[in-house]
Amino acid sequence: MNFSFNLNRTANASAWRLLPNGWDFVAFPLIICVIALTAIGFHQTLAPMSTLKTQVISLDPASLPEYALRTTLRMLAAMVASLVFTLSYGTLAAKSRRAEKVLVPVLDILQSVPVLGFISFTVTFFIGLFPGRVLGAELAAIFAIFTSQAWNMTFSFYQSMRTVPRDLDEVSRGFHLTGWQRFWKLEVPYSMPGLIWNMMMSMSGGWFFVVASEAITVGNNTITLPGIGAYLAQAIADKNMHAIGWVILTMTVVILAYDQLLFRPLVAWADKFRMENTSSGNAPESWLLDLVRRTRLIHRGLVPLGALFANAARLPVRLPGVSRIRFSLPRRPKASRLGDIVWGALVIALTLYVVYRVVSYVRTGVDLAEVEHVLVLGLITLLRVALLIAISSLIWVPLGVLIGLRPALAEKIQPLAQFLAAFPANLLFPVFVIVIVRFHLNPDIWLSPLIVLGTQWYILFNVIAGASAYPNDYREVATNFRIRGWQWWRNVMLPGIFPYYVTGAITASGGAWNASIVAEYVQWGNTRVVAHGLGSYIAQTTAAGDFPKIILGIATMSLFVTLFNRTLWRPMYAFAESRLRLD
């Protein structure tokens, strides 16, 4: 009889665990709303292309919720694509020596190509994939946002994989983990804190160029997609300050929403991947993550999904050719050297062929004097970018460390930093144009601060990520030995965050070059203020639809960024990898 009673009680308990609790009834509406909004946004992308011509962008604030939804969905779709690109591209670059020689320079070039440069050549392609449908224009906008998100995430992941501590790698080899298992059990978890902070920066970077992605103008062709970017472009064209105020308010609400619903839960979840033996005692928190953990039905529904991913990560899959990270370059046999020579010859031949085709096309509309002029403009923009990166580093490295070492402070600063990083330079056009015209100021000097909006946040977010991931064990040792002041910065903290800073500085350089296109060519209504530089050259030629000059400007920008990275940032990367590993 007792056995029967216990059996009934166990059965009742099992049935009770399948019933929703009060937390489920709080979480279900959130999930249903997200699914419904996603379905509505996807349905609108299937409309005929003719609807874009009939639907004029309305500056009525009542239209902003719909515009905000469509912009947010585009940015989230671009974020998913960026994450897939990061995991695949970054892994191949970090694991394969031969692929690295090609992929890393290509990544340097890709991050230097301006968003307008991608838009100029991809709009026709994506529209041709889905003729007569809005989906083609939507994919073009998503791809443009993707180009402002993917590169810094990939650099962060690549840097993390190249600086995995040797002792952790030796443990993984001691357990005979395959390349697939080590990727999901060691490398991805180790890179997760930095990757999540760079995902935040990527979302903010998408806001920075949302106008260019939703109000696309190439030559005489204009495609306007409903969204906050198109709303802002229309408000600037009409000089409507009230509409700009509504844009700022809407952006604030949207950024706070995805901070609370997406990034804060991710930061709290990723805290378990910190490399330390002692707890800092001040872990980040998320009310949404706590809510999901307290639910009964939703939590039980997520358990099988988590088990599926865990079992997939344990599969003994072997990845040929990319299973090992090189900590040193051993002596290679002659066959390997011969393969390197053949591979290098193929890369050089392909590069020379691409250069030949580009030069042949550019020569149809550009003479030598134009090339010399563009090179001078590139030097002017290079001076601006280098100066602003130096100023940003002096300001944001100490503040980033201060924030990163205090999770409670980081939790408060996180939404504010995301909002400031997402603040489009277009919103400051009225102030800069009016002040410069009113007081007859030099645009070459006074437009330069606009570039900071595309520079400083990459440094700040990566330094915060580095300080957040810094092992608490090392901090306690420094405290016990009474290491303070400049000695603490020089021997403890700066070596720990240096790899993250280099990643932020590299992506800051690319972001600043992209921002120069917006910052050096400013328009408010019919009033234009133009500074000398490569950014304004690309903006003007893109608006005119002069493709030979567009390619010349993009190629010159890519050349400057690549040379700058090769001569400065890459040696710093190598130094961080060889001398500043947390082993």
C-alpha positions as CSV (number, residue, x, y, z in Angstrom):
1,M,0.0,0.0,0.0
2,N,2.8,2.3,0.8
3,F,4.3,1.4,-2.6
4,S,1.0,2.4,-4.3
5,F,0.9,5.7,-2.4
6,N,4.5,6.6,-3.4
7,L,3.8,5.6,-7.0
8,N,0.7,7.9,-7.1
9,R,2.6,10.7,-5.6
10,T,5.4,10.3,-8.1
11,A,2.9,10.2,-11.0
12,N,1.2,13.3,-9.7
13,A,4.5,15.1,-9.3
14,S,5.5,14.2,-12.9
15,A,2.2,15.4,-14.2
16,W,2.5,18.6,-12.1
17,R,5.9,19.3,-13.6
18,L,4.2,19.4,-17.1
19,L,1.8,22.1,-16.1
20,P,2.7,25.8,-16.5
21,N,3.3,27.9,-13.4
22,G,2.8,31.6,-12.9
23,W,6.1,32.5,-14.5
24,D,5.0,30.7,-17.7
25,F,2.0,33.0,-18.0
26,V,4.4,36.0,-17.8
27,A,6.8,34.6,-20.4
28,F,4.3,33.2,-22.9
29,P,3.0,36.6,-24.0
30,L,6.6,37.8,-24.6
31,I,7.3,34.8,-26.8
32,I,4.0,35.0,-28.7
33,C,4.5,38.8,-29.4
34,V,8.0,38.2,-30.7
35,I,6.8,35.4,-33.0
36,A,3.8,37.4,-34.2
37,L,5.9,40.5,-35.0
38,T,8.5,38.4,-36.9
39,A,5.7,36.8,-38.9
40,I,4.2,40.2,-39.8
41,G,7.6,41.6,-40.8
42,F,8.3,38.6,-43.0
43,H,4.9,38.8,-44.7
44,Q,5.6,42.4,-45.7
45,T,8.8,41.4,-47.5
46,L,6.7,39.2,-49.9
47,A,4.7,42.2,-51.2
48,P,5.2,43.4,-54.8
49,M,7.9,45.9,-55.5
50,S,5.3,48.4,-56.8
51,T,4.2,48.9,-53.2
52,L,7.5,50.7,-52.4
53,K,6.6,53.3,-55.1
54,T,3.0,53.8,-53.8
55,Q,3.9,53.9,-50.1
56,V,5.5,57.3,-49.4
57,I,7.5,57.6,-46.2
58,S,5.2,59.3,-43.7
59,L,6.7,61.6,-41.0
60,D,3.6,60.9,-38.8
61,P,4.9,59.6,-35.5
62,A,2.2,56.9,-35.6
63,S,4.1,55.2,-38.4
64,L,7.3,54.8,-36.3
65,P,6.3,51.5,-34.5
66,E,5.9,49.7,-37.9
67,Y,9.1,51.3,-39.2
68,A,11.0,50.4,-36.0
69,L,9.8,46.8,-36.3
70,R,11.0,46.4,-39.9
71,T,14.4,48.0,-39.2
72,T,14.9,45.8,-36.1
73,L,14.1,42.7,-38.1
74,R,16.6,43.6,-40.8
75,M,19.3,44.2,-38.2
76,L,18.6,40.9,-36.4
77,A,18.6,39.0,-39.7
78,A,22.0,40.6,-40.5
79,M,23.2,39.7,-37.0
80,V,22.4,36.0,-37.6
81,A,24.2,36.1,-41.0
82,S,27.2,37.8,-39.3
83,L,27.4,35.2,-36.6
84,V,27.4,32.3,-39.1
85,F,30.1,34.2,-41.2
86,T,32.1,34.8,-38.0
87,L,32.2,31.2,-36.9
88,S,33.1,29.8,-40.3
89,Y,35.5,32.5,-41.6
90,G,37.2,33.2,-38.3
91,T,37.8,29.5,-37.6
92,L,39.3,28.9,-41.1
93,A,41.6,31.9,-40.8
94,A,42.8,30.9,-37.3
95,K,43.3,27.2,-38.0
96,S,44.7,27.0,-41.5
97,R,48.1,28.6,-42.1
98,R,47.7,28.9,-45.8
99,A,44.1,30.1,-45.6
100,E,45.1,32.7,-43.1
101,K,47.5,34.3,-45.6
102,V,44.6,35.1,-47.8
103,L,41.6,35.4,-45.5
104,V,43.1,38.0,-43.0
105,P,44.2,40.4,-45.8
106,V,40.8,39.9,-47.5
107,L,39.1,40.7,-44.2
108,D,41.2,43.9,-43.9
109,I,40.0,44.9,-47.3
110,L,36.3,44.0,-46.7
111,Q,36.2,46.1,-43.5
112,S,37.7,49.0,-45.4
113,V,35.2,48.9,-48.2
114,P,32.5,51.4,-47.4
115,V,28.8,50.4,-47.0
116,L,28.0,52.7,-50.0
117,G,30.6,50.7,-52.0
118,F,28.7,47.4,-51.3
119,I,25.4,49.0,-52.0
120,S,26.5,50.4,-55.4
121,F,27.1,46.9,-56.8
122,T,24.8,44.6,-54.8
123,V,21.3,46.3,-55.2
124,T,20.9,45.1,-58.8
125,F,22.1,41.6,-57.9
126,F,19.6,41.0,-55.0
127,I,16.7,42.6,-56.8
128,G,17.4,40.3,-59.8
129,L,17.2,37.3,-57.4
130,F,13.5,38.1,-56.6
131,P,12.3,40.3,-59.5
132,G,9.1,42.3,-58.7
133,R,9.3,41.5,-55.0
134,V,10.2,43.6,-52.0
135,L,12.3,40.7,-50.7
136,G,15.1,41.6,-53.2
137,A,15.4,45.1,-51.8
138,E,15.1,43.8,-48.3
139,L,18.0,41.4,-48.9
140,A,20.1,44.3,-50.3
141,A,19.4,46.3,-47.1
142,I,20.2,43.3,-44.9
143,F,23.4,42.7,-46.8
144,A,24.4,46.4,-46.3
145,I,23.8,46.1,-42.6
146,F,25.7,42.8,-42.6
147,T,28.7,44.6,-44.0
148,S,28.7,47.0,-41.0
149,Q,28.4,44.2,-38.5
150,A,30.4,41.1,-39.5
151,W,34.0,42.4,-39.7
152,N,34.6,43.3,-36.0
153,M,32.9,40.1,-34.8
154,T,35.1,38.1,-37.1
155,F,38.3,39.9,-35.9
156,S,37.2,39.3,-32.3
157,F,36.6,35.6,-32.8
158,Y,39.8,35.2,-34.8
159,Q,41.8,37.0,-32.0
160,S,40.2,34.8,-29.3
161,M,41.0,31.6,-31.1
162,R,44.6,32.6,-31.6
163,T,45.1,33.4,-27.9
164,V,43.5,30.4,-26.3
165,P,45.7,29.6,-23.2
166,R,48.1,26.8,-23.9
167,D,47.2,24.9,-20.7
168,L,43.6,24.7,-21.8
169,D,44.6,23.5,-25.2
170,E,46.9,20.9,-23.7
171,V,44.0,19.7,-21.5
172,S,41.8,19.3,-24.6
173,R,44.5,17.3,-26.3
174,G,44.9,15.2,-23.2
175,F,41.2,14.2,-23.4
176,H,41.8,13.4,-27.1
177,L,39.1,15.9,-28.3
178,T,38.6,16.1,-32.0
179,G,38.7,19.4,-33.8
180,W,34.9,19.6,-33.8
181,Q,34.7,18.9,-30.0
182,R,37.5,21.3,-29.1
183,F,35.8,24.0,-31.2
184,W,32.5,23.8,-29.3
185,K,33.9,22.8,-25.9
186,L,36.9,25.1,-25.7
187,E,37.3,27.7,-28.4
188,V,33.7,29.0,-28.7
189,P,33.2,29.3,-24.9
190,Y,36.5,31.0,-24.5
191,S,35.7,33.6,-27.2
192,M,32.1,34.1,-26.1
193,P,32.5,37.1,-23.7
194,G,34.4,39.1,-26.3
195,L,32.1,38.0,-29.1
196,I,29.0,39.1,-27.3
197,W,30.3,42.6,-26.6
198,N,31.3,42.8,-30.3
199,M,27.8,41.7,-31.2
200,M,26.5,44.7,-29.3
201,M,28.9,46.9,-31.1
202,S,27.8,45.4,-34.4
203,M,24.1,46.1,-33.7
204,S,25.1,49.7,-32.9
205,G,27.2,49.8,-36.1
206,G,24.1,48.8,-38.1
207,W,22.2,51.8,-36.7
208,F,25.1,54.1,-37.8
209,F,24.5,53.2,-41.5
210,V,20.8,52.4,-41.4
211,V,20.0,55.5,-43.5
212,A,22.3,54.3,-46.3
213,S,20.8,50.8,-46.2
214,E,17.1,51.8,-46.3
215,A,17.3,54.9,-48.5
216,I,19.4,53.6,-51.3
217,T,20.4,56.0,-54.0
218,V,22.8,54.9,-56.8
219,G,22.8,57.3,-59.8
220,N,19.2,58.0,-60.9
221,N,17.8,55.0,-59.1
222,T,16.3,55.4,-55.6
223,I,14.8,52.5,-53.5
224,T,13.3,53.5,-50.2
225,L,12.3,50.8,-47.7
226,P,10.0,51.6,-44.8
227,G,12.1,51.9,-41.7
228,I,13.7,54.3,-39.2
229,G,16.5,55.0,-41.6
230,A,14.2,56.0,-44.4
231,Y,12.2,58.1,-41.9
232,L,15.3,59.9,-40.8
233,A,16.4,60.5,-44.4
234,Q,13.1,62.1,-45.2
235,A,13.2,64.2,-42.0
236,I,16.6,65.5,-42.9
237,A,15.5,66.3,-46.5
238,D,12.5,68.2,-45.1
239,K,14.4,69.9,-42.3
240,N,11.8,68.5,-39.8
241,M,13.3,68.8,-36.3
242,H,10.2,67.4,-34.6
243,A,10.5,64.2,-36.7
244,I,14.2,63.9,-35.8
245,G,13.2,64.2,-32.1
246,W,10.7,61.3,-32.6
247,V,13.5,59.2,-34.3
248,I,15.7,59.7,-31.3
249,L,12.9,58.6,-28.9
250,T,12.1,55.6,-31.0
251,M,15.7,54.5,-31.2
252,T,16.0,54.8,-27.5
253,V,13.0,52.5,-26.9
254,V,14.2,50.0,-29.5
255,I,17.8,49.9,-28.1
256,L,16.5,49.5,-24.5
257,A,14.2,46.7,-25.7
258,Y,16.8,44.5,-27.5
259,D,19.3,45.3,-24.7
260,Q,16.9,43.8,-22.1
261,L,15.5,41.0,-24.3
262,L,18.7,39.9,-26.1
263,F,22.1,41.2,-25.0
264,R,21.7,41.4,-21.2
265,P,20.6,37.7,-21.0
266,L,23.5,36.8,-23.3
267,V,26.0,38.7,-21.1
268,A,24.6,37.0,-17.9
269,W,24.7,33.6,-19.6
270,A,28.2,34.0,-21.0
271,D,29.6,34.9,-17.5
272,K,29.9,31.1,-16.8
273,F,32.6,31.0,-19.5
274,R,35.0,33.2,-17.6
275,M,38.5,31.7,-17.3
276,E,39.1,31.7,-13.5
277,N,39.2,29.5,-10.4
278,T,37.7,32.0,-8.0
279,S,34.5,33.9,-8.4
280,S,34.4,37.7,-8.7
281,G,31.4,37.7,-6.4
282,N,29.6,40.3,-8.6
283,A,28.2,38.4,-11.6
284,P,26.0,40.1,-14.2
285,E,22.3,39.5,-14.0
286,S,19.3,39.4,-16.3
287,W,15.6,39.5,-15.3
288,L,14.6,37.8,-18.5
289,L,17.1,34.9,-18.0
290,D,15.9,34.5,-14.4
291,L,12.3,34.5,-15.7
292,V,13.0,31.7,-18.2
293,R,14.8,29.7,-15.5
294,R,11.8,30.0,-13.2
295,T,9.3,28.9,-15.7
296,R,8.2,25.3,-15.7
297,L,6.8,24.5,-19.1
298,I,9.0,26.7,-21.2
299,H,12.1,25.6,-19.3
300,R,11.3,21.9,-19.8
301,G,10.7,22.7,-23.5
302,L,14.1,24.2,-23.8
303,V,15.9,21.3,-22.1
304,P,15.7,18.9,-25.1
305,L,16.9,21.7,-27.4
306,G,19.9,22.3,-25.1
307,A,20.6,18.5,-24.9
308,L,20.5,18.3,-28.7
309,F,23.1,21.0,-29.1
310,A,25.2,19.4,-26.3
311,N,25.2,16.0,-28.0
312,A,26.0,17.6,-31.4
313,A,29.0,19.3,-29.8
314,R,30.2,15.9,-28.5
315,L,30.2,14.2,-31.8
316,P,33.7,12.8,-32.7
317,V,33.9,14.7,-35.9
318,R,37.3,15.3,-37.3
319,L,38.0,18.4,-39.4
320,P,40.8,17.6,-41.8
321,G,43.4,20.3,-42.3
322,V,42.1,22.6,-39.6
323,S,42.3,20.6,-36.4
324,R,45.3,22.3,-34.9
325,I,46.3,25.8,-33.9
326,R,49.9,26.6,-34.3
327,F,51.7,28.0,-31.3
328,S,55.0,27.7,-33.1
329,L,56.1,27.0,-36.6
330,P,58.0,23.7,-36.7
331,R,60.3,22.8,-39.5
332,R,58.2,21.7,-42.4
333,P,59.1,18.9,-44.8
334,K,60.0,19.8,-48.4
335,A,56.5,18.7,-49.6
336,S,54.9,21.2,-47.3
337,R,57.3,24.0,-48.5
338,L,56.6,23.1,-52.1
339,G,52.8,23.3,-51.3
340,D,53.4,26.8,-49.8
341,I,55.2,27.9,-52.8
342,V,52.5,26.7,-55.2
343,W,49.8,28.2,-53.0
344,G,51.6,31.5,-52.8
345,A,52.0,31.6,-56.6
346,L,48.3,31.0,-57.1
347,V,47.4,33.7,-54.7
348,I,49.8,36.2,-56.3
349,A,48.5,35.3,-59.8
350,L,44.8,35.7,-58.7
351,T,45.7,39.1,-57.1
352,L,47.4,40.3,-60.2
353,Y,44.5,39.3,-62.4
354,V,42.0,41.1,-60.2
355,V,44.2,44.2,-60.1
356,Y,44.5,44.1,-63.9
357,R,40.7,43.9,-64.4
358,V,40.1,46.7,-61.9
359,V,42.7,49.0,-63.5
360,S,41.4,48.2,-67.0
361,Y,37.9,49.2,-65.9
362,V,38.9,52.3,-64.0
363,R,41.0,53.6,-66.9
364,T,37.8,54.0,-69.0
365,G,36.8,57.0,-66.9
366,V,39.8,58.1,-64.8
367,D,43.1,59.6,-65.8
368,L,46.4,59.7,-63.9
369,A,45.8,63.2,-62.5
370,E,42.6,61.9,-60.9
371,V,44.5,59.0,-59.3
372,E,47.0,61.4,-57.8
373,H,44.2,63.6,-56.5
374,V,42.5,60.6,-54.8
375,L,45.7,59.5,-53.2
376,V,46.2,62.9,-51.7
377,L,42.6,62.8,-50.4
378,G,43.4,59.4,-48.9
379,L,46.3,60.8,-47.0
380,I,44.1,63.6,-45.6
381,T,41.5,61.0,-44.3
382,L,44.3,58.8,-43.0
383,L,45.6,61.7,-40.9
384,R,42.1,62.2,-39.4
385,V,41.5,58.6,-38.7
386,A,44.9,58.1,-37.0
387,L,44.5,61.2,-34.8
388,L,41.0,60.2,-33.8
389,I,42.0,56.6,-32.9
390,A,44.8,58.0,-30.7
391,I,42.4,60.4,-28.9
392,S,39.8,57.7,-28.5
393,S,42.3,55.2,-27.1
394,L,43.5,57.7,-24.5
395,I,39.9,58.3,-23.3
396,W,38.2,55.0,-23.6
397,V,40.9,52.5,-22.5
398,P,40.9,53.6,-18.9
399,L,37.1,54.0,-18.8
400,G,36.6,50.6,-20.5
401,V,38.8,49.0,-17.8
402,L,36.9,50.8,-15.1
403,I,33.5,49.5,-16.5
404,G,34.7,46.0,-17.4
405,L,36.0,45.3,-13.9
406,R,32.7,46.2,-12.3
407,P,29.8,44.1,-13.6
408,A,27.3,46.1,-11.7
409,L,28.5,49.3,-13.4
410,A,28.7,47.6,-16.8
411,E,25.1,46.5,-16.4
412,K,24.1,50.2,-16.0
413,I,26.4,51.5,-18.7
414,Q,25.6,48.8,-21.2
415,P,22.3,50.3,-22.6
416,L,23.7,53.9,-22.5
417,A,26.9,52.8,-24.4
418,Q,24.7,50.9,-27.0
419,F,22.6,54.0,-27.5
420,L,25.6,56.3,-28.0
421,A,27.2,53.9,-30.3
422,A,24.0,53.6,-32.3
423,F,23.5,57.3,-32.6
424,P,23.7,58.0,-36.3
425,A,25.9,60.9,-37.4
426,N,23.0,62.1,-39.5
427,L,21.1,63.3,-36.4
428,L,23.9,65.8,-35.8
429,F,23.9,67.2,-39.3
430,P,21.7,70.1,-38.4
431,V,23.9,71.3,-35.6
432,F,27.2,71.0,-37.5
433,V,25.8,72.5,-40.8
434,I,24.2,75.5,-39.0
435,V,27.2,76.2,-36.8
436,I,29.8,75.8,-39.6
437,V,27.8,78.0,-42.0
438,R,26.9,80.6,-39.4
439,F,30.4,81.1,-38.1
440,H,32.2,80.4,-41.4
441,L,34.3,77.5,-39.8
442,N,36.7,75.2,-41.7
443,P,34.8,72.0,-42.6
444,D,38.1,70.1,-42.7
445,I,38.5,70.6,-39.0
446,W,35.0,70.8,-37.6
447,L,33.4,67.9,-39.5
448,S,36.1,65.6,-38.1
449,P,34.4,65.0,-34.8
450,L,31.6,63.2,-36.6
451,I,34.1,60.4,-37.5
452,V,34.5,59.7,-33.7
453,L,31.0,58.3,-33.7
454,G,32.2,55.5,-35.9
455,T,35.5,55.0,-34.0
456,Q,35.5,55.2,-30.3
457,W,32.9,52.6,-29.5
458,Y,34.8,49.7,-31.1
459,I,37.7,50.5,-28.7
460,L,35.4,50.9,-25.7
461,F,33.4,47.7,-26.2
462,N,36.5,45.6,-26.8
463,V,38.3,46.9,-23.8
464,I,35.2,46.3,-21.7
465,A,35.1,42.7,-23.0
466,G,38.8,42.2,-22.2
467,A,38.5,43.6,-18.7
468,S,35.3,41.5,-18.1
469,A,37.1,38.4,-19.2
470,Y,40.3,39.1,-17.2
471,P,40.7,36.2,-14.6
472,N,39.8,37.2,-11.1
473,D,42.6,35.0,-9.9
474,Y,45.2,37.3,-11.4
475,R,43.5,40.4,-9.9
476,E,43.7,38.8,-6.5
477,V,47.3,38.0,-6.9
478,A,48.1,41.6,-7.9
479,T,46.1,42.8,-4.8
480,N,48.0,40.4,-2.5
481,F,51.4,41.6,-3.8
482,R,50.2,45.2,-3.4
483,I,50.8,46.1,-7.1
484,R,49.2,49.5,-7.6
485,G,49.3,52.6,-9.8
486,W,51.2,52.7,-13.0
487,Q,52.9,49.3,-12.2
488,W,49.4,47.7,-12.0
489,W,48.5,49.2,-15.4
490,R,51.8,48.2,-17.1
491,N,52.3,44.7,-15.6
492,V,48.7,43.5,-14.9
493,M,45.9,45.1,-16.8
494,L,47.3,46.5,-20.1
495,P,48.9,43.1,-21.0
496,G,45.6,41.4,-20.2
497,I,43.4,43.6,-22.4
498,F,46.0,44.3,-25.1
499,P,44.7,41.6,-27.6
500,Y,41.2,43.0,-27.1
501,Y,42.4,46.5,-27.6
502,V,44.1,45.6,-30.9
503,T,40.9,44.0,-32.1
504,G,39.0,47.2,-31.2
505,A,41.6,49.4,-32.8
506,I,41.6,47.5,-36.1
507,T,37.8,47.6,-36.4
508,A,37.8,51.2,-35.2
509,S,40.1,52.0,-38.1
510,G,37.6,50.4,-40.6
511,G,34.7,52.0,-38.8
512,A,36.3,55.4,-39.0
513,W,37.1,55.1,-42.7
514,N,33.4,54.1,-43.3
515,A,32.3,57.0,-41.1
516,S,34.3,59.4,-43.2
517,I,31.9,58.9,-46.0
518,V,29.1,60.3,-43.8
519,A,31.2,62.8,-41.9
520,E,33.0,64.5,-44.8
521,Y,29.9,65.1,-46.9
522,V,27.2,66.6,-44.8
523,Q,23.8,67.8,-46.1
524,W,20.9,69.5,-44.3
525,G,18.1,70.3,-46.7
526,N,19.7,72.0,-49.7
527,T,22.8,73.1,-47.7
528,R,25.9,71.0,-48.1
529,V,29.2,71.2,-46.2
530,V,32.0,69.2,-47.7
531,A,35.5,68.5,-46.3
532,H,38.5,67.4,-48.3
533,G,39.0,63.7,-48.0
534,L,38.4,60.3,-49.5
535,G,35.1,59.8,-47.8
536,S,33.5,62.9,-49.4
537,Y,34.9,61.8,-52.8
538,I,33.2,58.4,-52.5
539,A,29.9,59.9,-51.3
540,Q,29.9,62.4,-54.2
541,T,30.8,59.9,-56.9
542,T,28.2,57.4,-55.5
543,A,25.5,60.0,-55.7
544,A,26.5,60.8,-59.3
545,G,26.6,57.1,-60.2
546,D,30.2,57.4,-61.7
547,F,31.3,53.7,-61.3
548,P,34.9,54.1,-62.5
549,K,35.5,56.8,-59.8
550,I,33.5,54.8,-57.2
551,I,35.8,51.8,-57.8
552,L,38.9,54.1,-57.7
553,G,37.8,55.6,-54.3
554,I,37.0,52.2,-52.8
555,A,40.2,50.6,-54.1
556,T,42.2,53.5,-52.7
557,M,40.5,53.3,-49.3
558,S,41.1,49.5,-49.2
559,L,44.8,50.1,-50.0
560,F,45.3,52.6,-47.2
561,V,43.5,50.5,-44.6
562,T,45.3,47.3,-45.6
563,L,48.7,49.0,-45.5
564,F,47.9,50.7,-42.1
565,N,46.8,47.3,-40.7
566,R,49.9,45.5,-42.1
567,T,52.4,48.0,-40.8
568,L,50.9,48.8,-37.3
569,W,48.1,46.5,-36.1
570,R,49.3,43.1,-37.4
571,P,52.7,43.4,-35.6
572,M,50.7,44.2,-32.5
573,Y,48.5,41.1,-33.0
574,A,51.7,39.0,-33.3
575,F,53.1,40.5,-30.2
576,A,49.9,39.9,-28.2
577,E,49.8,36.3,-29.5
578,S,53.4,35.4,-28.6
579,R,54.0,37.5,-25.5
580,L,50.7,38.4,-23.8
581,R,48.9,35.1,-23.6
582,L,47.1,34.3,-20.3
583,D,48.7,30.9,-19.8
